[in-house]
Each structure stands twice: as C-alpha cells, then as structure tokens.
Amino acid sequence: MKEHVTVALSGDGGDELFAGYNKHQAEFLIRNPRLKEHAVGKLGPLWDLIPSSRSGAIPNLTRQLQKFSDGYKLNKRDRYWRWAGFMTEEKANYLMKEEMLFREHRLSDQGFSYKKRKDYLLNTISKTGSLNEVLLTDMRLVLPNDMLFKVDYGSMMNGLEVRTPLLDHHIVNFAFRLPIMFKVNHDQKKKILQDAFRDILPPDVFNRPKKGFEVPLLEWFKGEFKGQLLDLVNDRELIEHQGLFNPSALQDYTKVLYSNNPGDAASWAWSFTVFQTWYKRHFL
C-alpha cells in the first residue's frame, strides 16, 4: 500500500456523528415506538427460545431481536451499556469474581472501580436529553478506544498515514448542533449524509447494504481455536492464580458456546482468549 500512496482518507466518525449504527436506529425506535417496536420489545421470552448467533442471516436477526428486547426494558443509560457490549451486565458479573467489581485499582490519583468507570462513561446520557447524547457517548468511548486505535495501529505498521476529515472540529461541532431528525428515523440511518450524496454516488454503491468488519469467531472456536480455548478455560492453576474469573461461569459459558444457541458467546470467548494470552506473555 505504501508503494502507491502515503496518505489515505478514512470515514471514521461518520457513524458516531450521524447515527449510522443499528444501535442508533434501535435507540430511535424505542424512543419513538410503533406497534411493531412494542411487540418486539415485549416478546423477549420468545426470542430467547430461538437459536441465535452471528453466523447466518436468521440466527443473527434473532440475536438482534433479543438485544432490542433487552434494551426495551432498560433506562437510557443501561440500554446504551447493554448495546455497547456483547454480554448483559448480569452475565459479565457472573464471569468475573465478585470482589473484582468493587475493588479500587490505583491506576490514577483517584483510582477507579467498575462502577465508577461505568458512571463516568455514561455521564453524558441524561434522562431527558436527545439521542445526540448517545452519539456523544460513542464519540468518547468507541472512537478513541476502538475504531481510531485500530486504524492508526494498522496503518502506521505499514508506513501509511490515515486522516479522518469527518472528525475535523468544525464538522463535529456542526453535527452536534443538528437535530436528530436529520440523522436517523424509522427507515434511515445517517440521513443527512445519504441525502447529500444520493445524486452523486452510483446506485450500486449508494444502495449497497452496510457491512461491518466481521470475523468468523464462532467458526474459529469450533475449529482451529477450540483446543486453545478449552486449554485456557480448564487451566485451573492459572485461573486461581489470577483471581479474576469465576471458574463455574467459564464452564457454563463454554457449554453455551458449543450449544445450538450460542448467541454472542464467541465474543466473550475471543476476549477471554486474547486476555489470557496477553497475561501469560507479560505476567508469567
């Protein structure tokens, strides 16, 4: 890539500024529900009975319906927290040893615990504010800790500089002055961007569905990564030494991963595998 160009432009920030993710439209739908949204929200027990995963269109749709139903019952802050993660808070609490949730970690002058960190990240979402508050929370949480980091790390490893014109402070200030009606409605995400370029982009580009950068985690853990995951889950000596994870939860969630209804279990398995591999490399 470096042989052909030295600087590239990225569209990072467009989804966070202009409501481009499914969770943004789902938030709009819950705040402006029709009969369909009420029905989906109240049928949570039904969605839980149907196998779900990220593999395949129908299982993934079921997974999305389950997640929408979970959020339907929550307040704005807890709903954002649920939709920003791959586990419910209850499942995450079960996975971690209870004392880890309340222990103060001295990584700064003030220290922090899970609850303090959560409250800090969600303090931009109020009870009566607009959906722009959710987008601002994404700007603070998702961009610096996920999207921008990955792009910067990957590009600089290859001698490429990536710039993000949508994150110019003039555009950011403009975007947050826009009423939410210009960004998302019942049928459209990133509305102002789509409307602005409708007559410029060719139809095959404009009408192409949004596609994320998914990797086949479930297939990996049923194949080449299965042995590595099971070795880590069953390494009782390491788990007891760390004092971080609940061994019973690891066994229970592994059973879910290899059941016919894995849901998002592959996501926790990936996070656990990466963390344990990092821990063993640097602390043992």
C-alpha positions as a Markdown table, in Angstrom:
| # | Residue | x | y | z |
|---|---|---|---|---|
| 1 | Met | 0.0 | 0.0 | 0.0 |
| 2 | Lys | 2.8 | 2.4 | 0.9 |
| 3 | Glu | 4.3 | 1.9 | -2.6 |
| 4 | His | 1.2 | 3.6 | -4.2 |
| 5 | Val | 0.1 | 6.2 | -1.6 |
| 6 | Thr | 1.5 | 7.8 | 1.5 |
| 7 | Val | -1.7 | 9.3 | 2.9 |
| 8 | Ala | -5.3 | 7.9 | 2.9 |
| 9 | Leu | -8.6 | 9.3 | 4.0 |
| 10 | Ser | -10.9 | 7.4 | 6.4 |
| 11 | Gly | -14.6 | 7.8 | 7.0 |
| 12 | Asp | -14.2 | 7.1 | 10.8 |
| 13 | Gly | -16.5 | 9.2 | 12.8 |
| 14 | Gly | -19.4 | 9.2 | 10.3 |
| 15 | Asp | -21.4 | 6.6 | 12.1 |
| 16 | Glu | -20.8 | 8.2 | 15.6 |
| 17 | Leu | -21.6 | 11.7 | 14.4 |
| 18 | Phe | -24.6 | 10.9 | 12.1 |
| 19 | Ala | -26.2 | 7.8 | 13.7 |
| 20 | Gly | -25.0 | 5.1 | 11.4 |
| 21 | Tyr | -25.1 | 2.0 | 13.6 |
| 22 | Asn | -28.0 | -0.4 | 14.2 |
| 23 | Lys | -28.0 | 0.5 | 17.9 |
| 24 | His | -28.6 | 4.2 | 17.0 |
| 25 | Gln | -31.6 | 3.4 | 15.0 |
| 26 | Ala | -32.8 | 0.9 | 17.6 |
| 27 | Glu | -32.5 | 3.7 | 20.2 |
| 28 | Phe | -34.6 | 6.0 | 18.0 |
| 29 | Leu | -37.2 | 3.2 | 17.6 |
| 30 | Ile | -37.5 | 2.7 | 21.3 |
| 31 | Arg | -37.8 | 6.5 | 21.9 |
| 32 | Asn | -40.4 | 6.7 | 19.0 |
| 33 | Pro | -42.1 | 3.3 | 19.1 |
| 34 | Arg | -44.8 | 2.0 | 16.8 |
| 35 | Leu | -46.8 | -1.1 | 17.4 |
| 36 | Lys | -44.0 | -3.2 | 15.8 |
| 37 | Glu | -41.4 | -2.0 | 18.3 |
| 38 | His | -43.7 | -2.6 | 21.3 |
| 39 | Ala | -44.3 | -6.1 | 20.1 |
| 40 | Val | -40.6 | -6.9 | 19.6 |
| 41 | Gly | -39.8 | -5.5 | 23.0 |
| 42 | Lys | -42.4 | -7.5 | 24.8 |
| 43 | Leu | -41.7 | -10.8 | 23.1 |
| 44 | Gly | -38.3 | -11.3 | 24.8 |
| 45 | Pro | -39.1 | -14.8 | 26.2 |
| 46 | Leu | -40.0 | -15.9 | 22.6 |
| 47 | Trp | -36.7 | -14.6 | 21.1 |
| 48 | Asp | -34.8 | -16.4 | 23.9 |
| 49 | Leu | -36.2 | -19.8 | 22.7 |
| 50 | Ile | -35.0 | -19.4 | 19.1 |
| 51 | Pro | -31.3 | -20.2 | 18.4 |
| 52 | Ser | -29.2 | -17.2 | 17.8 |
| 53 | Ser | -25.7 | -16.4 | 16.7 |
| 54 | Arg | -23.8 | -14.1 | 14.4 |
| 55 | Ser | -23.5 | -16.9 | 11.8 |
| 56 | Gly | -26.3 | -16.8 | 9.3 |
| 57 | Ala | -29.0 | -14.3 | 8.5 |
| 58 | Ile | -31.8 | -15.7 | 10.5 |
| 59 | Pro | -29.8 | -16.5 | 13.7 |
| 60 | Asn | -28.3 | -13.1 | 13.5 |
| 61 | Leu | -31.7 | -11.5 | 13.2 |
| 62 | Thr | -32.9 | -13.4 | 16.2 |
| 63 | Arg | -29.8 | -12.2 | 18.1 |
| 64 | Gln | -30.7 | -8.6 | 17.2 |
| 65 | Leu | -34.3 | -9.1 | 18.3 |
| 66 | Gln | -33.1 | -10.4 | 21.6 |
| 67 | Lys | -30.8 | -7.5 | 22.1 |
| 68 | Phe | -33.6 | -5.0 | 21.2 |
| 69 | Ser | -35.9 | -6.7 | 23.7 |
| 70 | Asp | -33.3 | -6.5 | 26.4 |
| 71 | Gly | -32.9 | -2.7 | 25.8 |
| 72 | Tyr | -36.6 | -2.1 | 25.6 |
| 73 | Lys | -36.9 | -2.8 | 29.3 |
| 74 | Leu | -34.0 | -0.6 | 30.4 |
| 75 | Asn | -33.4 | 3.1 | 31.1 |
| 76 | Lys | -31.4 | 5.1 | 28.6 |
| 77 | Arg | -28.0 | 4.7 | 30.3 |
| 78 | Asp | -28.4 | 1.0 | 31.0 |
| 79 | Arg | -29.7 | 0.4 | 27.5 |
| 80 | Tyr | -26.6 | 2.1 | 26.0 |
| 81 | Trp | -24.4 | -0.1 | 28.2 |
| 82 | Arg | -26.2 | -3.2 | 27.1 |
| 83 | Trp | -26.0 | -2.4 | 23.4 |
| 84 | Ala | -22.4 | -1.3 | 23.6 |
| 85 | Gly | -21.3 | -4.7 | 24.9 |
| 86 | Phe | -21.6 | -8.3 | 23.9 |
| 87 | Met | -22.9 | -9.6 | 27.3 |
| 88 | Thr | -25.6 | -8.5 | 29.7 |
| 89 | Glu | -24.3 | -6.9 | 32.9 |
| 90 | Glu | -25.6 | -9.9 | 34.9 |
| 91 | Lys | -23.6 | -12.3 | 32.7 |
| 92 | Ala | -20.5 | -10.2 | 32.9 |
| 93 | Asn | -20.8 | -10.0 | 36.7 |
| 94 | Tyr | -21.1 | -13.8 | 36.9 |
| 95 | Leu | -18.0 | -14.2 | 34.7 |
| 96 | Met | -15.8 | -12.0 | 37.0 |
| 97 | Lys | -15.1 | -12.7 | 40.6 |
| 98 | Glu | -17.4 | -10.5 | 42.7 |
| 99 | Glu | -14.7 | -8.7 | 44.5 |
| 100 | Met | -13.2 | -7.5 | 41.2 |
| 101 | Leu | -16.3 | -5.4 | 40.5 |
| 102 | Phe | -15.8 | -3.3 | 43.6 |
| 103 | Arg | -12.0 | -3.3 | 44.1 |
| 104 | Glu | -10.3 | 0.1 | 43.8 |
| 105 | His | -7.5 | 0.0 | 41.2 |
| 106 | Arg | -4.8 | 2.6 | 41.7 |
| 107 | Leu | -4.1 | 3.4 | 38.1 |
| 108 | Ser | -4.6 | 7.2 | 38.7 |
| 109 | Asp | -4.6 | 9.5 | 41.7 |
| 110 | Gln | -8.3 | 8.9 | 42.2 |
| 111 | Gly | -8.4 | 5.2 | 41.5 |
| 112 | Phe | -11.4 | 3.5 | 39.8 |
| 113 | Ser | -13.7 | 0.6 | 40.1 |
| 114 | Tyr | -16.1 | -0.9 | 37.5 |
| 115 | Lys | -19.0 | 1.1 | 38.9 |
| 116 | Lys | -17.0 | 4.4 | 38.8 |
| 117 | Arg | -15.8 | 3.7 | 35.3 |
| 118 | Lys | -19.3 | 2.9 | 34.1 |
| 119 | Asp | -20.7 | 6.1 | 35.7 |
| 120 | Tyr | -18.0 | 8.2 | 34.1 |
| 121 | Leu | -18.6 | 6.8 | 30.6 |
| 122 | Leu | -22.4 | 7.3 | 30.9 |
| 123 | Asn | -22.5 | 10.7 | 32.4 |
| 124 | Thr | -23.2 | 12.3 | 29.0 |
| 125 | Ile | -26.6 | 10.5 | 28.8 |
| 126 | Ser | -29.4 | 12.2 | 30.7 |
| 127 | Lys | -33.0 | 11.2 | 31.4 |
| 128 | Thr | -34.5 | 13.9 | 29.1 |
| 129 | Gly | -31.7 | 14.6 | 26.6 |
| 130 | Ser | -31.8 | 13.8 | 22.8 |
| 131 | Leu | -30.3 | 10.9 | 21.0 |
| 132 | Asn | -27.3 | 13.2 | 20.3 |
| 133 | Glu | -26.2 | 12.4 | 23.8 |
| 134 | Val | -25.9 | 8.7 | 22.8 |
| 135 | Leu | -23.8 | 9.7 | 19.8 |
| 136 | Leu | -21.5 | 11.8 | 22.1 |
| 137 | Thr | -21.0 | 8.9 | 24.4 |
| 138 | Asp | -20.0 | 6.8 | 21.3 |
| 139 | Met | -17.5 | 9.5 | 20.4 |
| 140 | Arg | -15.9 | 9.3 | 23.8 |
| 141 | Leu | -16.0 | 5.5 | 24.2 |
| 142 | Val | -15.9 | 3.8 | 20.8 |
| 143 | Leu | -13.7 | 6.1 | 18.7 |
| 144 | Pro | -10.6 | 6.5 | 20.8 |
| 145 | Asn | -10.6 | 3.0 | 22.4 |
| 146 | Asp | -11.6 | 1.0 | 19.3 |
| 147 | Met | -12.0 | 2.5 | 15.8 |
| 148 | Leu | -9.3 | 5.1 | 15.7 |
| 149 | Phe | -6.8 | 2.9 | 17.5 |
| 150 | Lys | -7.1 | 0.0 | 15.1 |
| 151 | Val | -6.8 | 2.2 | 12.0 |
| 152 | Asp | -3.8 | 4.1 | 13.4 |
| 153 | Tyr | -2.0 | 1.0 | 14.6 |
| 154 | Gly | -2.6 | -1.0 | 11.4 |
| 155 | Ser | -1.8 | 1.9 | 9.0 |
| 156 | Met | 1.4 | 3.0 | 10.8 |
| 157 | Met | 2.7 | -0.6 | 10.8 |
| 158 | Asn | 2.6 | -0.3 | 7.0 |
| 159 | Gly | 4.0 | 3.2 | 6.8 |
| 160 | Leu | 0.7 | 4.7 | 5.8 |
| 161 | Glu | -0.8 | 7.8 | 7.3 |
| 162 | Val | -4.6 | 7.9 | 7.6 |
| 163 | Arg | -6.5 | 11.1 | 8.2 |
| 164 | Thr | -10.1 | 11.5 | 9.3 |
| 165 | Pro | -11.8 | 14.5 | 7.7 |
| 166 | Leu | -15.2 | 13.9 | 9.3 |
| 167 | Leu | -13.5 | 14.4 | 12.7 |
| 168 | Asp | -12.5 | 18.0 | 11.8 |
| 169 | His | -13.7 | 20.0 | 14.8 |
| 170 | His | -15.8 | 22.2 | 12.5 |
| 171 | Ile | -17.7 | 19.2 | 11.2 |
| 172 | Val | -18.0 | 17.7 | 14.7 |
| 173 | Asn | -19.4 | 21.0 | 16.1 |
| 174 | Phe | -21.9 | 21.3 | 13.2 |
| 175 | Ala | -23.0 | 17.7 | 13.6 |
| 176 | Phe | -23.8 | 18.0 | 17.2 |
| 177 | Arg | -25.9 | 21.2 | 16.6 |
| 178 | Leu | -28.1 | 19.2 | 14.2 |
| 179 | Pro | -31.4 | 18.0 | 15.5 |
| 180 | Ile | -31.6 | 14.2 | 15.5 |
| 181 | Met | -34.3 | 14.3 | 12.7 |
| 182 | Phe | -31.5 | 15.0 | 10.2 |
| 183 | Lys | -29.6 | 11.9 | 11.3 |
| 184 | Val | -32.0 | 8.9 | 11.8 |
| 185 | Asn | -35.6 | 8.0 | 11.5 |
| 186 | His | -37.7 | 4.8 | 11.4 |
| 187 | Asp | -36.4 | 3.9 | 8.0 |
| 188 | Gln | -33.0 | 5.5 | 7.5 |
| 189 | Lys | -29.6 | 5.9 | 9.3 |
| 190 | Lys | -27.1 | 8.7 | 8.5 |
| 191 | Lys | -29.9 | 10.5 | 6.8 |
| 192 | Ile | -28.2 | 13.8 | 6.0 |
| 193 | Leu | -25.1 | 12.1 | 4.5 |
| 194 | Gln | -27.3 | 9.8 | 2.4 |
| 195 | Asp | -29.4 | 12.6 | 1.2 |
| 196 | Ala | -26.4 | 14.8 | 0.4 |
| 197 | Phe | -24.8 | 12.1 | -1.8 |
| 198 | Arg | -27.8 | 10.4 | -3.3 |
| 199 | Asp | -27.4 | 12.1 | -6.7 |
| 200 | Ile | -23.6 | 11.7 | -6.8 |
| 201 | Leu | -22.9 | 8.1 | -6.0 |
| 202 | Pro | -23.9 | 5.4 | -8.5 |
| 203 | Pro | -26.9 | 3.3 | -7.4 |
| 204 | Asp | -24.9 | 0.1 | -6.8 |
| 205 | Val | -22.8 | 2.0 | -4.3 |
| 206 | Phe | -25.5 | 4.1 | -2.7 |
| 207 | Asn | -27.9 | 1.2 | -2.3 |
| 208 | Arg | -25.3 | -1.3 | -1.0 |
| 209 | Pro | -26.2 | -2.6 | 2.5 |
| 210 | Lys | -23.9 | -1.5 | 5.3 |
| 211 | Lys | -21.4 | -4.3 | 6.1 |
| 212 | Gly | -19.2 | -4.4 | 9.2 |
| 213 | Phe | -15.8 | -5.9 | 9.5 |
| 214 | Glu | -17.0 | -9.2 | 11.0 |
| 215 | Val | -14.6 | -12.1 | 11.5 |
| 216 | Pro | -15.9 | -15.7 | 11.8 |
| 217 | Leu | -15.3 | -16.2 | 15.5 |
| 218 | Leu | -17.8 | -18.9 | 16.0 |
| 219 | Glu | -16.3 | -21.0 | 13.2 |
| 220 | Trp | -12.8 | -20.5 | 14.6 |
| 221 | Phe | -13.8 | -21.6 | 18.1 |
| 222 | Lys | -15.5 | -24.7 | 16.6 |
| 223 | Gly | -12.4 | -25.4 | 14.6 |
| 224 | Glu | -8.8 | -24.3 | 14.9 |
| 225 | Phe | -9.2 | -22.3 | 18.1 |
| 226 | Lys | -11.2 | -24.8 | 20.1 |
| 227 | Gly | -8.2 | -26.6 | 21.7 |
| 228 | Gln | -6.6 | -23.3 | 22.7 |
| 229 | Leu | -9.8 | -22.0 | 24.3 |
| 230 | Leu | -10.5 | -25.3 | 26.2 |
| 231 | Asp | -6.9 | -25.3 | 27.5 |
| 232 | Leu | -7.3 | -21.8 | 28.9 |
| 233 | Val | -10.8 | -22.5 | 30.4 |
| 234 | Asn | -9.5 | -25.6 | 32.1 |
| 235 | Asp | -6.3 | -24.1 | 33.3 |
| 236 | Arg | -7.4 | -24.0 | 37.0 |
| 237 | Glu | -3.9 | -23.2 | 38.3 |
| 238 | Leu | -3.7 | -20.0 | 36.1 |
| 239 | Ile | -7.3 | -19.0 | 36.9 |
| 240 | Glu | -6.8 | -19.4 | 40.7 |
| 241 | His | -3.5 | -17.5 | 40.5 |
| 242 | Gln | -5.2 | -14.6 | 38.7 |
| 243 | Gly | -8.2 | -14.4 | 41.0 |
| 244 | Leu | -10.2 | -12.7 | 38.2 |
| 245 | Phe | -12.6 | -15.2 | 36.8 |
| 246 | Asn | -15.3 | -17.4 | 38.2 |
| 247 | Pro | -14.4 | -21.0 | 37.1 |
| 248 | Ser | -18.1 | -22.1 | 37.1 |
| 249 | Ala | -19.0 | -19.2 | 34.7 |
| 250 | Leu | -16.2 | -20.2 | 32.4 |
| 251 | Gln | -17.5 | -23.7 | 32.2 |
| 252 | Asp | -21.1 | -22.6 | 31.8 |
| 253 | Tyr | -20.4 | -20.1 | 29.0 |
| 254 | Thr | -18.2 | -22.6 | 27.2 |
| 255 | Lys | -21.2 | -25.0 | 27.1 |
| 256 | Val | -23.3 | -22.2 | 25.7 |
| 257 | Leu | -20.7 | -21.5 | 23.0 |
| 258 | Tyr | -20.8 | -25.2 | 21.8 |
| 259 | Ser | -24.6 | -25.5 | 22.1 |
| 260 | Asn | -27.1 | -24.9 | 19.2 |
| 261 | Asn | -27.9 | -21.5 | 20.7 |
| 262 | Pro | -24.5 | -19.7 | 21.1 |
| 263 | Gly | -25.8 | -16.1 | 20.8 |
| 264 | Asp | -22.8 | -13.8 | 21.3 |
| 265 | Ala | -20.8 | -16.4 | 23.2 |
| 266 | Ala | -18.0 | -16.3 | 20.6 |
| 267 | Ser | -17.3 | -12.7 | 21.5 |
| 268 | Trp | -16.6 | -13.4 | 25.2 |
| 269 | Ala | -14.5 | -16.4 | 24.2 |
| 270 | Trp | -12.4 | -14.3 | 21.9 |
| 271 | Ser | -11.9 | -11.6 | 24.6 |
| 272 | Phe | -11.0 | -14.2 | 27.2 |
| 273 | Thr | -8.6 | -15.9 | 24.8 |
| 274 | Val | -6.8 | -12.7 | 23.9 |
| 275 | Phe | -6.6 | -11.5 | 27.6 |
| 276 | Gln | -5.3 | -14.8 | 28.8 |
| 277 | Thr | -2.7 | -15.0 | 26.1 |
| 278 | Trp | -1.6 | -11.4 | 26.9 |
| 279 | Tyr | -1.5 | -12.2 | 30.6 |
| 280 | Lys | 0.6 | -15.3 | 30.2 |
| 281 | Arg | 3.1 | -13.4 | 27.9 |
| 282 | His | 3.6 | -10.5 | 30.2 |
| 283 | Phe | 3.0 | -11.7 | 33.8 |
| 284 | Leu | 4.1 | -15.3 | 34.0 |
